[in-house]
């Protein structure tokens, strides 16, 4: 039997495509783009296409596994549930719920993907990670500046006369926004790409500016200096809507283009040209990427860029804005995570997790549960984190594959994919929410998280608190606040739903959610968290360590792959990849190390080393090394083995890019 269903991409991605899923003989055979979606209709990216292969992969685990004597053995669900109850009961009686560390990631998105959180909250509240591995520093920065995080509609880009893709590479990470950029360009807009790398989106650009990694804040402050010196300011906006202008002027006065040239490597005249383009050719839209804030100074960098929009009045106008993300949907739905049941809480920063697990006392960490996440691969200092996992007595992982974190578990629970369950999937980068219809039954013995944690709640006698609703009833509960706005579950089933409170132009009313009610260049909240109330060029960690630079002279950057999304959606059997990841270097760096294309090299940092295959390209500036993140340690990858534990300046961000390395040619005696 052959049929199609309407579904949606579960990836934590800006596009969040609407799917048409083709099914034949109870197997997903093809995914195409639904033309009903106003923004993504008609085509899907390579990440979407790979989901079909992942769905049907022979490596997918579809039966519970238990580890005995260091080896995996199949087991049944009843044994799995009994073991979890036995282990957790003892831990709860002797140590309390904080002795359980719970990771709940964004590997599969959806309103019904929070039942792991609900279970542990009903249980009393576990230890959880704090901060963020993705966008935390930037979020906090914009909360200080604007009071909340809002985003212009993609379609508003056609009103821009200048578009700055600052650390953002939409040709790789946000493909469906590209047509709007091209339309704006066809109407005369100038497009600037600011990125240390010659990324794919440079082909969209009129100008490519390549600062040294981690120095974007200095570039932004120097641009502010030029705007002030040349009086390219919107004084009406500043007078009516900006708090702290005079204090900011004093700081920016010392941030000349010549000063920034020494820091960024961007010529002073180029900085001046860029500032005047943005200041004169209005309206100007800035699209921020996440790489910008993956440094020790990441929050300050975003605040410095935001300040450019405040100075020029590019806020609250069509074609303007500093676009990072939005949280409109969270304002109009009910959370199902059960936070109201928490009686105890403790956190360990994501950025310091490797050392934090071992350091946790009163109580120590006795159990780890992982869902929708692969922390050993994805968090800093993977080797140390693996050791920390091994020191914990009971570990459970829910996933589709035996990834690096799963291999360290005692119990593996196979979960259903997004094709095997119905859900509503929302978006933090455009305004649409989508209903994903179940296409096929769960493969093998895989179960949904709702099934698994409902059963566990029953095992602990907590089902009354946890709830006993069906999937549709849970969805109706989640979207209940939308009923007042004329939206119900049938609305979602009928096609993409635009968030009813989403504003086409962010902050058009100029009513900011800050303590002063204005855009805040001077933020008391920022001062309380960081000691500095003003935007500026903040201090770097390892990248700013001159002594470390002598031993590890290259700046290591680990951007996203085009074909996958972090390690949860990386399966090497689906990619045409070598046994080791690609190391991209400038030809001059290769020549100085006697490295040619295809050579194997050792990449070393202060916390680890790994092997990689060399690729030489002028698209990487001298002084840099680039390895894509996401590949698994067990397959020869795992670049986070090289990343030290560095927390960013605000928002608990993880400073992945604040890293130095050395590269040497591989020989048989150079690595264990």
PyMOL commands that set and color helices and strands:
alter all, ss='L'
color gray80, all
select helices_A, chain A and resi 46-55+77-95+97-99+111-113+115-122+136-146+154-159+170-173+175-186+200-204+216-229+235-241+245-252+257-264+268-280+291-293+298-312+329-331+339-341+350-359+375-378+382-390+404-407+418-420+449-459+463-466+471-478+480-485+489-493+524-530+542-544+546-551+567-569+572-574+587-592+633-635+639-642
alter helices_A, ss='H'
color red, helices_A
select strands_A, chain A and resi 2-8+18-24+27-33+65-68+71-74+100-104+127-130+162-166+190-194+207-209+242-243+284-288+322-323+346-349+367-371+394-399+411-414+423-425+432-436+497-498+519-520+554-557+582-585+600-604+609-616+624-626+660-665
alter strands_A, ss='S'
color yellow, strands_A
deselect
rebuild
show_as cartoon
